[in-house]
């Protein structure tokens, strides 16, 4: 097979994933928009919080995360970072922005991951493929986010995972999710740090929602708004 044919084959293999990704991005952005509208009304931001506004971003710069950590005045050693580098959560991030102090407080950071095409491949008479690497990609961003929130008592992160790789009987893949979540449960909301004390620190489980069926906009909204509302109260109250 020629180089051109190899590239074309790889491109065609990724078409279903890319089509899923485009719809996932659109749906979770719509859920985020609904969350922002909910917060504005819930906390009467137009009348009660003149010095704050909500902001949505598709990425978080590493330099901004480092500067956020530096404000605590505890950690001093950091690598010599490139200002252009960042992480790109699939569902973006909703900030509460303090306009006077120019500080952005994260309310909810969201990911959506689709993994598993074997169900469709079997229907088409094709052979099974190895399980995907969406979880490995998720792990990279989650490490950065937990570092970002290290000195806070919350980790306002959620991941909506779906696909045939995440069926309840597929522990090969789900065990990776449990490991990423520090051996805490999945399909429930975690925002606060857990089991912490002054001498030994604590754990930072996050909201990991995984199943075979895709998540609807309303389902993602219901979960994201709870995390965002809790975070809003944490930063201001």
C-alpha angles and dihedrals in degrees: 000000000000124000089251092053092047092053092047091051091051091048092052091048090057096047095089091048092049092049090051090048094053092052092043092052092049093048097047092046088054089050090051091051090053090050092053092049090048093052093048091055097036094055097029089233096176091063107023105036108042093157095055136065137174121248133187122209133178095211143026120219116228090225090057091051091050092048089050089055092046092058089072090064093220108099119052106170119085134153119257096265133201111240091216096060123096147139125263113209109199092234096039126221134283114215133196102216122207101210096194097050094029093229124146115212115196114233100176133354114196139196131182119198129186116194129169133050100172093102090059093041092055090051088053092050094249129135122261120263128215115271114275131250102240089119092055090052090048091053093060094056093041092055090054093046094049089050089049090054097037096117094042128083093231137060105196098195132130133180124196108201125181142164140091090290088069101058114134093251094053099088091158088077101025091055087064089055091051090050091051088051092054091251094300122132126274133224093047135091120262120176106143124070111257138223095001132155135173096262102042107028119222148260127267110213115178136202106278114179114184133166141130099261123072118257118248124228091249093049092052091045093053092054097039094050091054091053093044094048092049090049092048090056091045094055098042108026 
